[in-house]
Amino acid sequence: MLELDVILKEFLDEQYSGLTPAEQDAFDKLLVTPDNTLLAYLQGSENPLEKELIRLVSKIRK
């Protein structure tokens, strides 16, 4: 999905290297989320249930 590609590439280019190892693991976990659900998380219309994913999604939304 193009929208996800754009959002995630920008995050990878600008912020990923500054994540802790635990946050990088959470990012890997986030990537296995179905595309429609992941897009809803990143657009703010839904939120993940896991605390570490909530924090990571918040960082990606910025």
URSULZI-V757276 format. One record per residue. N is the residue number from 1. SS is DSSP state (~ for helix, > for strand, _ for the rest). Layout:
BEGIN
<<N	SS> <N	SS>>
END
This chain:
BEGIN
<<1	_> <2	~> <3	~> <4	~> <5	~> <6	~> <7	~> <8	~> <9	~> <10	~> <11	~> <12	~> <13	~> <14	~> <15	_> <16	~> <17	~> <18	~> <19	_> <20	_> <21	~> <22	~> <23	~> <24	~> <25	~> <26	~> <27	~> <28	~> <29	~> <30	~> <31	~> <32	_> <33	_> <34	_> <35	~> <36	~> <37	~> <38	~> <39	~> <40	~> <41	~> <42	~> <43	~> <44	_> <45	_> <46	_> <47	_> <48	_> <49	_> <50	_> <51	~> <52	~> <53	~> <54	~> <55	~> <56	~> <57	~> <58	~> <59	~> <60	~> <61	~> <62	_>>
END
